[in-house]
Each structure stands twice: as C-alpha cells, then as structure tokens.
Amino acid sequence: MKLTIIGCTGSMSGPRSSASSYLLQARGPGAQGERTFSLLLDLGPGSMGRLLRHLDPGEVDAVAISHCHADHMVDLVGMHVYRRWHPGGALGPVMTLGPSELLERLRGVDGTGAQEDYSTEFTFRTAVPGQAVRVGPMTITPFAVLHPVEAYGYRVEGPSEHGPGTVSMAFTGDTDLCEGAEALSDGVDLLLAEAAFLEGRDTFRGMHLTGRRAGQLAAGTSGAGGRRPAGRLVLTHIQPWTDPADTLREAAAVYSGPLHVATSDATWEI
C-alpha cells in the first residue's frame, strides 16, 4: 500500500496545506484486470483541490470519513459537484463510509433540504466498530475513538509495496487516548496519528492527542500497555499555530521508532 498526504493541517487549512485528507492506494485484481484501488481518508477544506495534483477524483473507489467536524468532511461538497456535474457525464456513486450523521451533516454544509440524498454521488454506509469493509485488495476496519462527536479511526490492511505479504496502517482520526485507538494501532506497520495538542499548553482531555500521547500510542505503552509497537509513526493534524518540532520532540521522548511529521504531497510505501 502507498500513503499520500493530501492535507494534514489541524482544525483548519493552513499556509502550506489543506485540512485533513489522506490517499491510500494498493494494486489488486479488478473486473478488467489488475489495477490501482484508491481510498480517501477524510476530505477537509481545500483537499479536493490538492487531490487533483495526484488523482482524478473520479477514480476514487471509496471514501472513509472519521467524523463530521468541518475540517474533516467539508470537501465532500466538492466531490459531490465533481461527480454529478462532470462534463463527461455523471460519474456514479462512490462508497462512503462514516458516522451515522454524515448525510445530515453534508446537507447542512451544502445548504440543501431533506429531498437531497446525494444517491447519484455517494453510497453512504455507516461505520460499525469491528465490521470490516473491502475495497479491492484493502480491508478497512472502523474503531470507535474518543472525541466530542461520533468518531472513528480506521485500520487498513492490504498488499505490501515491497514484495508478497500483507501490511497494515492505522489512521486515528481525531481522538484522545482510548481503547479504540489502542486496538486499531496495535502492531501496525504505519500509524498516522493526530497530535493537535501539546503537553502543558493544552490540558483539555477527551478531544485530541498530544505528541507525547501519540508517541505512547505508537510505542504500545498507553493505557495498560502490553501492545505491539507500530513500525513507523507519522504525526498529523498539527495546527498552524504549533511548531511541528515541538510535537516531534514530545513523541520522540516516548517512541523510539521511525518518526515523521506529515506534509502535503509526502508519500510512504508500506
């Protein structure tokens, strides 16, 4: 599998990145032979435009939305417009996994009424913790995580980019430490973890990870511990007012594996 960072700024778009959106791709057999399957994790403000640098949005096979805060789902409106009004003709619905309130939230953002169901652009599927969804060669499993609204992290398993075998990555969405975040990150090859808060500065709990708590999650030492560490940690959802170096230092104090800060257009082959 290959991970491409479309947008990674926390809580809003930033000067060097759109808000949260991540492209995960893997090759596998399709109806017309082997091809690349593409999964989008979140579509925050500005991410549709950034996505165009990497992929025709009409080629997206599935979208998984972590939660319905605006910085993670607003550009579903752009995807709707692209798929309905494409000059080559309507592109048809794409499977869209997410919270139970996603359709209602999309109507609110788009300013439409109950008569609009977006069924020509999206096939909405409510995420159920532990209930896996297949997208080509990738298996996507939702985990309930800790945030002020209904929220999910996603663990994705699929073929390795470096030979035979299966690899895994996990995306926390927005969460504080919780059982769901610990379960989804257990032993993954790559953990894409939000780290919007800093220790000491941001003391509110139940909303976001800090760099330190993301590092503990990756190390397998949060909560009761005893979990397998992640092979690599990529920190994301860092707000424009935070120096990413501070977040990195917090994570590095508790996690000794390969450690990175997400930036737009960065890629990792898993």
Residue, then its C-alpha position, 0 to 999 in steps of 0.5 A: m500500500k502507498l500513503t499520500i498526504i493530501g492535507c494534514t493541517g489541524s482544525m483548519s487549512g493552513p499556509r502550506s496545506s489543506a485540512s485533513s485528507y489522506l490517499l491510500q492506494a494498493r494494486g489488486p485484481g479488478a473486473q478488467g484486470e489488475r489495477t490501482f484501488s484508491l481510498l480517501l481518508d477524510l476530505g477537509p477544506g481545500s483537499m479536493g483541490r490538492l487531490l487533483r495534483h495526484l488523482d482524478p477524483g473520479e477514480v476514487d473507489a471509496v471514501a472513509i470519513s472519521h467524523c463530521h467536524a468541518d475540517h474533516m468532511v467539508d470537501l465532500v461538497g466538492m466531490h459531490v459537484y465533481r461527480r454529478w456535474h462532470p462534463g463527461g457525464a455523471l460519474g456514479p456513486v462512490m462508497t462512503l463510509g462514516p458516522s451515522e450523521l454524515l448525510e445530515r451533516l453534508r446537507g447542512v454544509d451544502g445548504t440543501g433540504a431533506q429531498e437531497d440524498y446525494s444517491t447519484e454521488f455517494t453510497f453512504r454506509t455507516a461505520v460499525p466498530g469491528q465490521a470490516v469493509r473491502v475495497g479491492p485488495m484493502t480491508i478497512t476496519p472502523f474503531a470507535v475513538l474518543h472525541p466530542v462527536e461520533a468518531y472513528g479511526y480506521r485500520v487498513e490492511g492490504p498488499s505490501e509495496h515491497g514484495p508478497g505479504t500483507v501490511s497494515m496502517a492505522f489512521t486515528g482520526d481525531t481522538d484522545l487516548c482510548e481503547g479504540a485507538e489502542a486496538l486499531s494501532d496495535g502492531v501496525d506497520l504505519l500509524l498516522a496519528e493526530a497530535a493537535f495538542l501539546e503537553g502543558r499548553d493544552t490540558f483539555r482531555g477527551m478531544h485530541l492527542t498530544g505528541r507525547r500521547a501519540g508517541q505512547l500510542a505508537a510505542g504500545t505503552s498507553g493505557a495498560g500497555g502490553r501492545r505491539p509497537a507500530g513500525r513507523l509513526v507519522l504525526t498529523h493534524i498539527q495546527p498552524w499555530t504549533d511548531p511541528a518540532d515541538t510535537l516531534r520532540e514530545a513523541a520522540a521522548v516516548y517512541s523510539g521508532p521511525l518518526h515523521v511529521a506529515t506534509s502535503d504531497a509526502t508519500w510512504e510505501i508500506 
